[in-house]
Amino acid sequence: MTHQYRDFTRDPRFVACADVHATEATPSSPRKIILDCDPGHDDAIALLLAHGSPMIELLAVTTVGGNQTLAKVTHNAAALAKIYGIEGVPFAAGCARPLVREPENAPSIHGETGLDGVVLPEPIKLDSRHGVDLIIDTIMSYDAGEVTLVPTGPLTNIAMAARKEPRIVERVREVVLMGGSAGTGNWSAAAEFNIWADPEAAHIVFNEKWPIVMVGLDLTHQAVVNDVVLDKIAAIGSETSQFVLDLFTFFKQSHQGTFGMDEPPVHDPCAVAFCIDPRIVKAVQAPVQIELHGTMTAGRTVVDFREPAPSTCNTRVALELDFDAFWDLIVDAIRKIS
């Protein structure tokens, strides 16, 4: 089965936006991020990239129930910290379930552990704080405009943090999230999994005034694991590269069985890649609203591409990926960690 997406690159606004990205300067200093995740095979690669890139300063990692239960994804995140050699970064468990709806996980994609296909070591010790409090404390401990939020799971923790401490909204530099789709969904015909899993939380996040970059399926389905990518990773010949290959072996099998995809997309590291170098991910400014009530469209990210975008629009939608540059970042991160 293949997924068809509208060719947004023919949109004149996209061309104009691409010109802007082409002239952006290479980032001169690492970007400080909080990674909010639900590992998950592609979250595991997002964490690897965040730790392994010299252009990211990883401040904290929080977990949220999504791909698997909170207990499982938290165990996975803390075990990945041991595998990647992450030290001095607090890891904390956040919200176990959506704000309103019943939780539903994705074992058909990530297995019963959330990271099937690999053997994990004993996890590192968690921070004693709730994940929402760790997010708030971290943002408030830095100057306004310094910290970027990178959620790669359901947006429950981010919504709760914004509600508990509204001052974080004006202090966050940007929210670069993996989720949504301007075209076809993946967990339903209309919705992508992360937004579908907690649309009420997504509604809160998208309606706050912070800048948002939506890195959704239109972009992430371009970040596929093909044989060329696997060969580059295998050539590294390290324990970390073999771990990544084992992750991708299971991930490929699950995507073949569930979606009929021979080359699985790795969604979550695309959001981290944007933080490393925004030129790798091209995006257009467009309003986004979350469908909450549709019988068959709950969790839909309704992207309004009509011209012009209102002056108050604070959302950008990612549409085109520099495939080679993206995978070069990940391969370089594997080498660095190895």
N, C-alpha and C positions, 0 to 999 in steps of 0.2 A: 504494500500500500504506500502510495506517495501522497504528500501533502502539498496542495497548491496554494500559493500566496500571491496576492496582487503585486505586480511589479511597481513598487513605489519609487524606484529609481528613475522612472519616467516623469514623475511629478516635478514640475518646475521649482516648487519650494524645496524639494529634496536636493535638486541640483545646486540651488543657491546655498543650502545648508552645507552641502559637500564642499563647496568653495570655501566656506568659513572654516571648516575643519582642516582643509588643506593648508591654510595659513596659520593655524594655531601653533604656537611655539612648543617645542618639546618640554615636558615638565622638568623643572630644574631641581625640585626637592621632593622627597617621598611624601605621599598623601597619607594622612592619618585616617585609619578606618576602624570601625567596629563591624565585624562580620557576624550577622545573625543568621543561623543556618539550621538545617535539619538533615545531617549526613546519613544516607544518600551518597551515591557514587559521584555525581557531578559536584555536590558540595565538597566532597573529599578533594577534588581537583581544584576547586575554588580556594580551599584552605591552603593547599600546597602552593598555589600561585601567590596568595597573599603573603605567605611566609617566605617564599623563595625569591620574590622580586625585590630588588634593592629600591624600587620606587614606591613601595608600600611600607608604612609603619603600622603594624597590626597592634592596636591598643587593647582589644578585648574580643572574646568570642562568646556569643550567647546562642542557646539552642531553643528550638520551638518544636512542638509536636507537629508532624507533617508527613514526610515520607514514611516514617514509622512512629511509634509511640515516643513520648518525650524521654522515657528512661532509655530506650534503645538508641535514639539519635544522640543523646547526651553521652552515653557510653562510647559511641562511635567517635564523636568529636574529641573526647578526652584521650582515646586510644590513638587517634591520628596525631594528636600533639606529641605523643611519645614516639611514634614512627618518624615524624618529620623533625624531631628535635626542637620543638617550640618551647622556649623557656621564658619566664618572666612575663607571660601574657595570661591574665585571668580568664578562666573558662567558667561559665555559670549556666545553670538550667533555668529556662524561662517558663512560658505558659504551656500547659499540657494539652489544652483543647481550644477550639475556636470560641469567640466571644458569645455566639448565640447558637450555632448549629452543632449537631453531633459530629464528633471527629471521625474522619475516614482516612486511612493510610494508603500507601501504594506498594504493597508487597509484590504485585505483579511486575514491577519495575526494579525494585531494590531488594527484594527478598524478605524473608522473615526477620532477619537481623537489621535490615536497612543497609547493610554492606556485605551482602552475600558474595562469596567468591574469593574472599581473603581471610587470613588469620590475623586477628588483632591482639596486641599485647595488653597487659594490664594498663588501665587508663591512669592519667595523671590525676592529682587531687583537684577537686573543683573549688572554686571560690564559694564562700559561704552565703553570698548575697543571691537573691533572686535575680534572674537575668534582666528583668525590667529595671531593677534598681542599679545593676551594673551599667546598663546603657545610660541611665540618667546621670549617675555619678561620674561616669567617664566624660560625657559631653560637658557637664557643668564644671569639670576640672580644667578644661581648656578654654582658650579665648574663643569668642564667637567667630565662626567661619573656619575653624580649624578641623573639625571632625566630620567625616563623611560616614553616613550609615549605608551599609551594604547588606540588605536582607535578601537571602536566597531561598527562603521558605515562605510559608504563610506569614502574613504581616501582623499577627496577633501581638507579639512583643512590642513592635514599633507603635502600634495604635495605643496599647496600654501605657507605654512610656509617655507618649504625647498627651494623653489624658491625665496621667498622674502628675506630670511636671510640664505644663504648657510652655514654660520658658525655653525648653530645649528646641522648640520649633524655630525660633529666631536665631538660635546659636548654631544649628547644624549647617554645614557648608552645602550639603547636597544629600539627597537620598537616591542612591543608584541601586535599583531593585531588579531582581530577576523575577518576572511574572507578567502575565497578561499576553494579549495578542490582538493586533488590529485585524487579523484575518481569522483563520480556523483555530479552534481550540484543540486541546489534546485530551483533557479529561472528560469533556463533553464536546458536542459539536460547536458550542459557543465559547467555552471557557478553558483557560489554562489552569493547571492543577493548583498552583500556589494561591491564585486569586479565588478559585472555586472553593478551596478548602476553608477560607474564612473571608467571604466577601464583605461582611460588615467591618472587619478590621481594615480591609483594603479601602473601603469607602472613607473611613476616618483618615487614613494616611494620605489618600489622593486629594482630600479636601482641606488639608492643612496648607499653610502658605509657604512651606519650604520648597526649594527647587527639587524636582523629581526627574530622573531619567528612567523610563520604563524600558528595560531590556527584556523584550518578550520573544515569543516564538518566531515572529517575523525575522528576527535577528539570529536567535540561537539555533534555529534549524539549519543555519549555514555553518555552524561550528561542529561539523561531523568528524567522527573518528574513521579515517580511511586507512588503507594499507600503507600509504606513504607516511602518515603520521605514526602508525605503529612501528614502522621500520626505523624511524628517527629515534623513537623512545627506546626501542630494543638495542640500538647501537650504543647507547650510553653504558649499558652493561653493569648497572649498580643494583643494590637492594631496593632503592627507591623506584628505579625504572621498572624493575620486575613487579613490584607492588602495583604500580600504575597499570602495567599490562594485565595483571590478574584482575584488577578492577574492571578494565575495559572488556575483558573476555566475558565476564558475567553480564555486564551492561549490554554488550552486543547481543547476547543470547536472549535477554529479557525483551529487548526492543524488537528483535526478530519475531518472537512469539506473540507480543502484545500489539505492536504497531505494523509488523511486516517490514521493518527498516533494517537493511543490511549494514548501514553505517549510522550508528546512534549519534544523536547530537548531545554535546555536553553543555548544558544550559548555563549553569551557575558561574563558571569562571569567566563568562563573557562580561558579567557585571564588574568583576575585579579588573579585567583587562581594560575596561573603560576608565577606571580610576588610575591605572598605570599610564595610559596614553589615550586620551579621548579621540585621537585621529584614527585609531583602529576601529572604532564604532561610530558610524555616522547616524545622526538622528535629526528628526524634524520637530519643530515646535507644534504642538497640537493639544487641545483640551482632551482630557480623559475622564470619563465617569464610570462608575461601577454599577452594573445591574444587580439589584437585590431581590426583585420580586418576580421576575419572569419564570414561568413554569419550566421552560426548557432553556432559559438563557441566564440563570443565576450565575454570577461570577464573571459575566462578560465584561471585558474592558471596552467600553464604547468610545472609540477614538474619532474625534471630529476633525476631518481633514479639509473641511470647507475653508475657503479663504475669506478674509485674512484671519489668522489666529488673534484672539483678543489680546490687548496689551497687558491684561492681568494674567495671561496664561503662564503657569509656572511649570508645565510639564513638557518634556521632550520624549519622543518615541523612537527607539533605535530600530534601524531598518537595514543597514548594510554593514557587513563585517569584512575586514581585511583578513582573509583566511590565513595566509602565510604568516603575517605578522602576529596574529593571535597564537598560532601554534608555536611560533618561535619563542614567545614569552613563556609558554608552559614547558617546552623542552629546556630552555635556559634555567627555569626554576628547578626542574628535576636535577639538572647537573649541579646546581648550587647546593641543593639539599643533600645530594649524594656525597 
